[in-house]
């Protein structure tokens, strides 16, 4: 409890004893929020960001407290799901998927919560991605795109001149890096933290994706199977992905290894820049290579904010979210974690500010990026299964066709139950 809130509660109690109930501590509403951690160390945990935002909000709204529980990406979605199942849904969740909760009638719509100017300021593509049956329930909170990062010093040591433009060049460069003693020539994080994202990046670079143009799942398409066979045989099978099996390698572990100078190449998002720079790593960034050239699209990611109906705090949730999406807070978060903003006003401010020049390559990729199929209520289940199973497809003796077909069957079954 902040000092201001405590003072209000104390004054309310005193007033109550004097015969006046107005402003009593019992009038204070506490919003429970669960949020994902974007930090890479305890020192820059997102808990600190939310503590600041909550304190600033509570000063302006003394009748509302906000209690934020920050969890790692490897557990936050499952934690919220468990709370919902027990009938203990938080008031607000900032996680990776919203559609299944919206389909169950558990969420307020964005119309219910946000003021018109705030809702209208979201980037259009992200607003649309937050819709279920043309009603917006998922409010984008943070976005990013992906680029191929490479260690310039390790490239020079291995005699690699220039970043790869195709899979063939990528494998050849990784082989040179391995010959130069690089621990992870290409880091491939298919562990639970990053599996859905890393998978989509490779499917796009192979010419396909999770769904076709009309939104039908295509996980086991011929092209997707070829993509994972190439990963199994030409990268993992040739010892080019390092000592940790891809299915056991989490994103943050891969980022940490890159920042220690142990990784030649990996797919990364903007937060890796700051982490690498802190460790003095000289890096370059290029669009993801595809089978025979640049990939058809890069992956875009939006993480989602949502308000649950369970505790009936619609007005208080709306006030807090309007505050969260103020430009000052959006840009503060973007600056802390090198994440792309989700509002037009903050994006314009970032594009015009030389301080954010390092993010322009990612901003340029965002309009043509491809997001997860988050509007499907089945996506949360499909994503969870990918986290558990996709790493097996690139293991020695693994069968990409079998794994992808199992995932496709599960996706179709989950979608039919929508």
Residue, then its C-alpha position, 0 to 999 in steps of 0.5 A: x500500500x502506498x503512503x498516500x493510500x494508507x493515509x486515505x484509509x486512515x483518514x477514512x477510518x477516523x471520519x467513520x468513527x466520527x459518524x461519517x462514512x465517506x472516504x472510508x478504507x472500505x471504499x478503496x478498490x484494489x485491482x489485481x493485475x498479472x503481467x509478463x516480465x520483459x527484463x533480462x535480470x532482476x535489476x531491470x524487472x518489469x516489476x519496477x516499471x509497474x510499481x512506478x506506474x501504479x504509484x503514479x496512478x494511485x496518487x491521482x486516484x486515491x480510491x484505487x490501489x493496483x497490485x501487480x504480480x509480474x511473472x516470467x514469460x515461461x509461466x505467466x500465461x499458465x498462471x493466469x489460466x490457473x487463476x481463471x480456472x479456480x474462479x480467481x481471475x485477476x482484474x487485469x492480465x497482460x499476457x500472450x493471448x486473449x481470445x479464449x477468455x473473450x469467447x468464454x465471455x470473461x472479458x470486458x470489451x475495449x469499448x467497455x473500458x477505454x476512452x474513445x481517444x485512447x482506443x482510437x490511438x492503437x495502430x490499426x493492424x494491432x486493433x484488428x488483431x485484438x478482435x474476436x467476431x469484430x469486437x475488440x477484447x485484446x488491447x495491444x500492450x507492446x509490439x516487436x518485430x524480429x531481425x537476424x542479429x550477428x556478432x561482428x567480431x565472431x564473423x571476422x574471426x571466422x572469415x565471414x564477410x557480410x550477413x547471410x541472405x539465404x538459408x544456404x549462406x546461413x548454413x555455410x556461415x554457421x559452419x565457418x563459425x563452428x570451425x572457428x570455435x564459436x560455441x553457438x554458431x546459430x542459436x535456435x531457441x525452441x524451448x518453452x519460452x520462445x518456441x511459438x515465435x522461433x517456429x513462426x519465423x522459420x515457417x515464414x522464411x520457408x514461405x508458409x506460416x501457421x495459417x493460410x490467407x483465409x485463416x485456416x491452420x496449415x501447420x503440416x503443409x509440405x513447405x512447413x515440413x521441408x522447413x523443419x527437415x532443413x533445420x533438423x538436417x542442415x543446422x541441428x544435425x551438423x552441430x551448428x546450434x550449440x551444446x544445448x538442444x534447441x528444445x531445451x534452449x529458452x530465448x533469454x538463455x540464448x540472448x544471454x549467450x549472445x551477450x557473452x559473445x558465445x553466439x554467432x547468429x540468432x533471431x532477435x527482437x529489440x530488447x537484445x540490442x541494449x543487453x548486447x551493448x551493455x556487454x560490449x558486443x558489436x553486432x549487426x542486424x538484417x532481415x531474416x534470410x529465406x530459402x532463396x533470399x529475403x523471407x516473405x515477411x518477418x514475424x510481428x508480435x503483440x502482447x495483450x492487455x485484457x480486463x476480466x469481468x469476474x470482480x466487477x471493477x469495470x470503471x476502475x480498470x478503465x481508469x487505470x488502462x487509460x492511464x497506462x496508455x498515456x504517451x509518457x508511459x508508453x514511451x517509458x516502457x519502450x525506452x526501458x525495454x526497446x519494445x515498439x509502441x502500440x499507439x500511433x501517437x507514441x510511434x510517431x514520436x519515436x520515429x521523429x526522435x533521434x534518440x530512437x534511431x536504433x529502433x527504426x529498422x524494427x519499426x520499418x518491418x512492423x507494417x508488413x509483419x505477420x502476427x500469431x493467429x491470436x484472434x482464434x480462441x484455439x491459439x492459446x492451446x496451439x501455442x502451449x502445445x508448440x512450446x511442449x512439442x516442436x523442439x522434438x521435430x529437430x532432435x536427431x531421429x525426430x520426425x517433423x512430419x509426424x510432429x507437425x501433423x499432430x499439432x495440426x490435428x490438435x489445432x483443427x480439433x481445438x478450432x472445431x470446438x470454438 
